[in-house]
Amino acid sequence: MIANALTSVDISVSFEGLKALSAVNIAITRGAVTGLIGPNGAGKTTLVNVLTGFQTATQGHVAMDRVVLDSAPAHRIRHLGIARTFQSGRLFSDLPVLDNLAVTGVGLGLSRGDSEARAAAMLDWMGISPLADRIAGSLPYTDERRVAIARALMLEPKYLLLDEPAAGMSAAEGDDLVALIRRIVAEIGCGVLLIEHNIGMVLRICDHIYVLDSGEIIEDGTPASIRTSEKVRHAYMGTQADAEGEIL
């Protein structure tokens, strides 16, 4: 276990005898962007669910700053400073955007007034204040993603886990997301885990990358080492010849 890091230690998860994760070890460090990539079905979201209390590990431990969090429920983990987004957004679709953030603040112990003030400040920091009064269910997909990130950032968590935040975004919107993640690390200081199918984005922004395939970490290292890894090419493309394409 590592100080100033959110770590999984030999995490395994089985569903009715089928192993979704097998002895997975990763470390998400404060003040850095860590990438998690892998083919569909590799177990990426299952690992995020374990790290955030939505899934109990069959074996292994989760620790934050050397404190073991085993069996802690999701709401307790959020109180401790571990926040996440979801692939599907999961906003309260009938509520205005401001209330979506304010609900989180109230859940974390703020008064309604303080929570609304913090929510407005976060929307301003994100540059999306004009969305405050919009009903969340009416938002375009990319705005929904931005609001989900803003909600996760309420009360400035220590660790932020982003589950495919760039899905459906254009190249320009992806560039804006990269800039936002860099601001989050620089100004809030949290550790970010980026789970993404946009490999170019991951290689561009991450300090360290883990590659998950069939529930196991098959490679980890710097973007440069991941870019040239034969194991990673094989996991995505199957053969050396196919790997000469645009994936890496």
Beta strands, then each sheet from edge to edge (+ up, - down):
strand 1: 5-15
strand 2: 18-29
strand 3: 33-37
strand 4: 59-64
strand 5: 67-68
strand 6: 82-84
strand 7: 159-163
strand 8: 191-195
strand 9: 208-213
strand 10: 216-221
sheet 1: 2+ 1- 4+ 5-
sheet 2: 6+ 7+ 8+ 3+ 9+ 10-
end
